[in-house]
Amino acid sequence: MLRSSEAYVRRLLLSRRLYGVKVGPVWAIHPEDLESFMRLRRPPGRPKTSESAGQEAEMRAHINTERASAGTGSSLRRPGRVRKKPQARA
């Protein structure tokens, strides 16, 4: 159900992020506890990109249009300089 290794589930049980009862050499996990853990757990893998990147580009275009129509020229603050990463010396 969790699609995880036994070692990971054991670590979850020992750290009490997942609740269970040790019965002899095995762990017993109540179905309700497993369901609640799965609801709170984020899906594995890299998080998906949000739609805010597209909205940010639209907002930047809108701001640039407003600046051009206002005719204020250089009196408005420009975006900061993007610094380059230092290169390794040979």
N, C-alpha and C positions, 0 to 999 in steps of 0.2 A: 504493500500500500504506500509506503513512504518512498520507495525507489531509492533506498539508501543502503549502505553497507551495514553489516552487523556491528562493526566497531563504532560507527557513527551513532547508531541507535543506543549502543551501550554507553557511550559518552553522554548522550542526552539524558539517559536514565540516571547516571551517576551524578550529573550536574543538576538534576531535578528540573530540567527544562521540559522533560517529558516524564509523566508520572507513571509508575508501575510498581508491582510487588514482586520481589524475588522469591520464587518457589523452588527451592533446591538449586540446581545449576542453571535454571532458566528464569526469564522474566515474564510476568503476566501483565499485560497492558489492557486496561479497560477500553472498550470501543469508544466511549464518550470522551475519554482523555485523548485518544488518538485523533478523533475528529476535531476536537478543540485545538490541538497542536497543529494540525494541518491547516486549519483556518487562519491561524496566526503566522504561519511560516510563509516567507516569501518564496516564490518559485525559484528553483535552482537556475544558475546561469547568469549571464550578464543582463542587467536591467534594460528594458526596452527604452528607446529614446522617446521623450515626450513630444507632444505637438507644440510645445512652447518655442522650439527652435524656429518653426515656421512663423509663429506669431511675432517672435522677436524681429525677424527679418522684415515683416510687414510694418512693425512699429518704427524700425530704423528708417525705412523708406518714407513713412509718413512724416517723421521728424525732419528728414532732409528736405522734403517738399515744403514743409512749413518754414524752414529756415530760408529756403530760396525765395519764397513768396514774401517773407517779411523784409527782405532786403537789408538785413543788418550786417551782412558780410562777416568780417573777422571779429566783431564785438561779442559774438557768442562763443562759448567754450567748445573747443574741438575735442573729439575723443583722444584719450591718452596715447602715448607712443607705445607700440608693442616692442618689448625688449627681446633681443635675440639671446638664445642660450649660449654660454661660452663654449668655445670649441676646445677639445682636448689638444694639448701641445704634443708635438711629435718628438 
